[in-house]
Amino acid sequence: MEQHSRTDAYADRYAARAAGMVPSEIRALFAMVARPEVVSLAGGAPYVSALPLDAVGSMIGDLVAGRGAEVLQYGSAQGDETLRELICDVMALEGVQGSADDVVVTVGAQQALDLITKIFIDPGDVVLAEAPSYVGALGTFAAYQADVVHVPLDEGGLIPSALRETLDRLRRDGRRVKFLYTVPTFQNPAGVTLTAARRAQILEICAEHDVLIVEDNPYGLLGFEGEPMRALRADDPDRVIYLGSFSKTIASGLRVGWVLAPHAVRAKLVLAAESAILCPSNFSQLAVREYLLTQPWREQIKAFREMYRERRDAMLDALDQLMPDGCTWTRPAGGFFVWLTLPEGLDAKAMSPRAIADRVAYVAGTGFYADGGGRRNMRLSYCFPEPHRIREGVRRLAAVVEKEIRLRDTFGGVEHDGPGGVHTPGPGIV
Ligand SMILES: Cc1ncc(COP(=O)(O)O)c(C=O)c1O
């Protein structure tokens, strides 16, 4: 990758912001990770094969045959009105009362992140983000030259006292925080969920410091136990900009997500969307609209939940049985990811090529930090491989970690290879 930039004849012409756009570490390893003999616990792609593909296919065929002139035409920058109303019904499942007029349909939640960052962030502005944070959000913040300040999380999600301390410190330093970025439910990459008590505290602290919250919630309906959590947005509509997505509940390839924002912010977002893309794809939007109107989508989400729960169980059982002492990991109650911490002295990034040589892949933790943190961490996803492959992947991983521990005990440490960085996500590691 570096060699590529050294020989880039255009390097002296790029805008300063392009310097923050660097490929993710896994991209370099991607060709090997994609080999069939490698069990990839790296990718975060949803298992779309579980959809009733024949039914979806004929629904889309009928849509084009019956209403092609509308489906294949430009639409409005804000998005299809009926779809926006249906999106309000979906958000109501998490206690959110929004008006369709305050919803903007986007090209996945990723574009929502881009638009929000574009309208709020000047170079050097402070964004608070959980440590670790979703790699795609960190890539967007880097592209707009934000100064990301991390706030740690634990098994109960973002830590309120740490948030308060960080805000107090930044205030003393005379620095204004533009927004807090958080994935409160079934977090990517940590798999943890903000507790109900902490939700109230986070809202209170942000109100005291007058900080906006960007709540990114693509996994909220994929919980394995009980009812969906109440979204932050449900309890403070003026402070919280809510991001949703159909990538995990319908299909990621349709690229349909949305923002629900306070009215004034919504108006800016529509203008920003218009300049970026004119309008989101009518084809995709009307496919989602038709799916929500004619297909049993609630039952399908239930089927997704059951499938992902079985995979989560396969991963946790295998980790419990096989991982050597000194490793710890989170126990997600929904979503796609487990966050594993290696024993002292091990380095997940340095170990990654050795794991791939032993036919198992993960994403090293450093990609999820803007400040080089996460050396001892890795993200393991259970969303895509089938349970027997997950077990095999964990078996291989446990053997790699054991070897690494022996190496550490013999040579007193495992090499580090330079600081971490902020990366664009690259194919398959969302
Ligand atoms: C936390 C988080 N936010 C946003 C996204 C982007 O999703 P979308 O496919 O809706 O663009 C992802 C994708 O995995 C994600 O995990």
The ligand as an SDF file (V2000), in Angstrom:
LIG
                    3D

 16 16  0  0  0  0  0  0  0  0999 V2000
  -22.3080    0.5220   13.2110 C   0  0  0  0  0  0  0  0  0  0  0  0
  -22.4920    0.5860   11.7380 C   0  0  0  0  0  0  0  0  0  0  0  0
  -22.8900    1.7240   11.1830 N   0  0  0  0  0  0  0  0  0  0  0  0
  -23.0890    1.8380    9.8690 C   0  0  0  0  0  0  0  0  0  0  0  0
  -22.8720    0.7700    9.0330 C   0  0  0  0  0  0  0  0  0  0  0  0
  -23.0870    0.9540    7.5570 C   0  0  0  0  0  0  0  0  0  0  0  0
  -24.2130    0.2620    7.1690 O   0  0  0  0  0  0  0  0  0  0  0  0
  -24.9650    0.4760    5.8060 P   0  0  0  0  0  0  0  0  0  0  0  0
  -24.8860   -0.8100    5.0820 O   0  0  0  0  0  0  0  0  0  0  0  0
  -26.3680    0.8240    6.1990 O   0  0  0  0  0  0  0  0  0  0  0  0
  -24.3030    1.5810    5.0630 O   0  0  0  0  0  0  0  0  0  0  0  0
  -22.4550   -0.4400    9.5490 C   0  0  0  0  0  0  0  0  0  0  0  0
  -22.1870   -1.5820    8.6860 C   0  0  0  0  0  0  0  0  0  0  0  0
  -21.8390   -2.6320    9.0730 O   0  0  0  0  0  0  0  0  0  0  0  0
  -22.2620   -0.5430   10.9460 C   0  0  0  0  0  0  0  0  0  0  0  0
  -21.8810   -1.6750   11.5270 O   0  0  0  0  0  0  0  0  0  0  0  0
  1  2  1  0
  2  3  1  0
  2 15  2  0
  3  4  2  0
  4  5  1  0
  5  6  1  0
  5 12  2  0
  6  7  1  0
  7  8  1  0
  8  9  2  0
  8 10  1  0
  8 11  1  0
 12 13  1  0
 12 15  1  0
 13 14  2  0
 15 16  1  0
M  END
$$$$
